[in-house]
Amino acid sequence: MSDISVTFQIRNLDFYYGSSLALSQINMDISAKQVTALIGPSGCGKSTFLRCLNRMNDTITGTRVVGQVLLNGQDIYAADMDLANLRQKVGMVFQKPNPFPQSIFDNVAFGPRVVGLTSNINELNEIVERSLIQAAIWEDVKDHLKDNALSLSLGQQQRLCIARLLAVQPEVILMDEPASALDPIATLKIEDLIAELKQNYTIVIVTHNMQQAGRVSDFTGLFWLGELIEFAPTSKIFTRPDNQTTEDYITGRMG
């Protein structure tokens, strides 16, 4: 992989909760405009690693990072890193949809207003509409923009949260099990949406669902007890893994 197509370079990353080592010597290149899936059993470090990519772990006291996380060549753990700017560039979608208890319109308009992306209401209307279209929920909500976002179904709420993130024009979308709280039909809509979004965004997704990783991702990394056991194109991981642990996990013999 040439550096041109790499969004994140992770080098010798160790992560500590207090004195406890949660991630050990992680090395990975995350390709631009591709979907990278992180799989592995519960508690193996997938979500911790995901949260290292936009420094969400900073909100937990006593955590510490050793090594480098480079975003487009820039060390995100450098002392002069602007965290607000980083989290605008690297947005996050959580396991459970978390819309604000306000209107659908205000949910999507929130980021652009805070960041100052718009100077007038027409621009704001355009951003809200474009983001809802991109998140494949515009047709559902276009006549209900003043309704409370909490009145939407869980699947719609999750797509609204994705629209809210898209409204601030990120480069990277981090997804922590974005479909685990959803029914199969809503899950399929999120997966279709991921396929659409990767044309414009770099996506990293944590999933427990092996079939989902196989369906949506271009690259897959298996985490095991805080280590990255194997990282390769998804087709290789699922058909010809190099590591016996990977094969055992994929085939369900372990984990």
C-alpha positions in Angstrom: 0.0 0.0 0.0 1.4 3.4 -0.9 1.1 6.2 1.6 -1.1 8.1 -0.8 -4.0 5.7 -0.1 -3.4 5.4 3.6 -5.5 7.5 6.0 -4.1 6.2 9.3 -0.7 4.7 10.1 -0.5 3.0 13.5 3.0 2.3 14.7 3.9 0.2 17.9 0.8 1.3 19.7 0.5 0.3 23.4 -2.5 1.5 25.4 -2.8 1.4 29.2 -5.7 1.7 31.6 -3.8 2.7 34.6 -1.0 0.1 34.9 -3.0 -2.5 32.9 -1.8 -3.0 29.3 -4.9 -3.2 27.1 -3.3 -3.0 23.6 0.2 -4.2 22.8 2.3 -3.3 19.8 -0.4 -2.6 17.3 0.8 -1.9 13.8 -1.7 -1.2 11.0 -2.3 0.9 7.9 -5.9 2.0 7.4 -6.6 2.6 3.8 -8.5 5.6 2.5 -12.0 5.1 1.2 -12.1 1.5 2.3 -13.9 -0.3 5.1 -11.7 -1.8 7.7 -13.4 -4.3 10.1 -12.1 -5.1 13.6 -13.2 -8.5 14.8 -12.4 -10.7 17.9 -14.0 -11.8 21.1 -15.4 -9.4 23.7 -12.8 -7.6 25.8 -10.0 -8.2 23.3 -9.3 -4.5 22.6 -11.3 -3.7 19.5 -13.3 -0.8 20.8 -10.4 0.5 22.8 -8.4 0.6 19.6 -11.2 2.3 17.7 -11.4 5.0 20.4 -7.6 5.6 20.1 -8.2 6.8 16.6 -10.1 10.0 17.7 -8.7 10.1 21.2 -12.1 9.3 22.8 -10.1 7.4 25.5 -8.8 10.7 26.7 -12.1 11.1 28.5 -11.1 8.2 30.8 -8.7 9.1 33.6 -5.5 7.2 34.0 -5.2 6.1 30.4 -1.9 6.3 28.5 -0.8 5.8 24.9 2.7 4.8 23.8 3.6 4.7 20.1 2.2 6.7 17.1 -1.2 7.2 15.4 -0.7 9.2 12.3 -3.7 10.7 10.5 -2.6 11.8 7.0 1.0 11.8 8.4 0.2 13.9 11.4 0.6 12.5 14.9 -2.8 12.8 16.6 -1.2 12.4 20.0 1.1 15.4 19.5 0.9 18.0 22.2 -0.5 20.7 19.8 -3.2 18.5 18.3 -6.6 20.4 18.3 -9.0 17.8 19.7 -12.1 19.5 18.5 -10.7 19.5 15.0 -9.6 15.9 15.2 -13.1 14.8 16.3 -14.6 16.8 13.5 -12.4 14.9 11.0 -12.8 11.5 12.7 -16.4 11.1 13.7 -17.9 8.2 15.7 -21.2 6.2 15.6 -21.9 4.3 18.7 -23.5 0.9 19.4 -26.8 2.4 20.7 -28.2 5.3 18.7 -27.9 8.5 20.7 -29.9 11.2 19.0 -30.4 14.4 21.0 -33.9 14.9 22.5 -34.7 17.6 20.0 -36.0 17.9 16.4 -34.7 15.8 13.6 -33.6 19.0 11.9 -31.8 20.3 15.0 -29.9 17.0 15.5 -28.3 17.4 12.0 -27.9 21.2 12.3 -26.1 20.9 15.7 -22.6 20.3 14.4 -22.6 22.8 11.5 -23.9 25.5 14.0 -21.2 24.7 16.6 -18.4 24.5 14.1 -19.5 27.5 12.2 -19.9 25.8 8.8 -22.8 28.0 7.7 -23.5 31.7 7.6 -27.2 31.6 6.8 -30.3 29.4 7.1 -30.3 28.5 3.4 -26.9 27.0 3.7 -27.9 25.2 6.8 -31.0 23.8 5.2 -28.8 22.5 2.3 -26.4 20.8 4.7 -29.2 19.1 6.6 -30.9 17.9 3.5 -27.6 16.7 1.9 -26.6 14.8 5.1 -30.0 13.1 5.5 -29.9 12.1 1.8 -26.3 10.7 2.3 -27.5 8.8 5.4 -30.4 7.3 3.4 -33.1 8.7 5.6 -34.3 11.8 3.8 -37.3 10.1 2.3 -38.4 8.9 5.7 -38.1 12.2 7.5 -38.4 15.1 4.9 -42.0 15.9 6.0 -41.2 15.5 9.7 -38.1 17.6 10.3 -39.7 19.4 13.3 -40.6 16.1 15.0 -38.6 14.9 18.0 -35.8 12.6 16.8 -36.7 10.1 19.6 -39.9 9.3 17.8 -38.0 7.5 15.1 -37.4 3.8 15.1 -34.0 2.6 16.3 -32.8 1.9 12.8 -33.9 5.4 11.7 -32.2 6.9 14.8 -28.9 5.3 13.9 -29.1 6.6 10.4 -30.0 10.1 11.8 -26.8 9.8 14.0 -24.8 9.1 10.9 -26.4 12.1 9.1 -25.5 14.2 12.2 -21.9 13.1 11.8 -21.8 13.6 8.0 -23.0 17.2 8.5 -19.6 18.3 9.9 -17.8 16.9 6.8 -15.6 14.2 8.4 -12.9 12.3 6.6 -13.2 9.2 8.7 -16.2 7.4 10.2 -15.6 5.1 13.2 -18.5 2.7 13.9 -18.6 0.7 17.1 -21.0 -2.1 16.4 -23.5 0.2 14.7 -26.1 -2.5 14.0 -25.9 -4.6 17.2 -29.1 -3.0 18.6 -31.0 -3.2 15.3 -33.3 -5.8 13.8 -32.1 -7.6 10.6 -33.9 -5.3 8.1 -32.5 -2.1 9.8 -29.0 -3.9 9.9 -29.2 -4.5 6.2 -29.9 -0.8 5.6 -26.9 0.2 7.7 -24.7 -2.2 5.7 -26.0 -0.8 2.4 -25.3 2.7 3.7 -21.7 1.7 4.6 -21.2 0.5 1.0 -22.4 3.9 -0.2 -20.4 6.0 2.2 -17.1 4.3 1.5 -17.0 6.1 -1.9 -16.3 9.3 0.0 -15.1 8.3 3.5 -12.6 6.0 5.3 -14.6 3.7 7.5 -13.5 1.6 10.5 -16.1 -0.7 12.0 -16.0 -2.9 15.1 -18.3 -5.8 14.7 -19.0 -9.1 16.6 -20.8 -10.3 13.5 -18.5 -12.4 11.4 -20.9 -12.4 8.4 -21.2 -8.6 8.6 -17.4 -8.2 8.5 -17.3 -10.5 5.5 -20.1 -8.5 3.7 -19.1 -4.9 4.3 -15.3 -4.7 4.7 -12.3 -4.6 2.4 -9.7 -5.3 5.2 -10.1 -7.2 8.5 -8.1 -7.2 11.6 -8.4 -9.9 14.3 -7.8 -8.7 17.9 -7.0 -11.2 20.6 -6.1 -10.4 24.2 -5.0 -6.9 23.2 -2.9 -7.9 20.3 -3.5 -7.7 16.6 -3.2 -11.3 15.6 -3.6 -10.8 11.8 -4.5 -8.0 9.5 -5.1 -8.6 5.7 -7.7 -8.1 2.9 -11.0 -9.5 4.1 -11.1 -12.2 1.4 -7.8 -13.5 2.6 -8.7 -13.5 6.3 -11.9 -15.4 5.6 -10.4 -18.0 3.1 -6.6 -18.3 3.6 -5.6 -16.8 7.0 -1.9 -17.1 7.9 -2.6 -17.6 11.6 -4.2 -20.7 13.2 -6.0 -18.5 15.8 -7.6 -16.6 13.0 -8.8 -19.7 11.3 -10.1 -21.1 14.6 -12.0 -17.9 15.4 -13.4 -17.5 11.9 -14.7 -21.1 11.7 -16.2 -20.9 15.2 -13.8 -23.4 16.9 -12.6 -20.7 19.3 -14.0 -17.5 20.8 
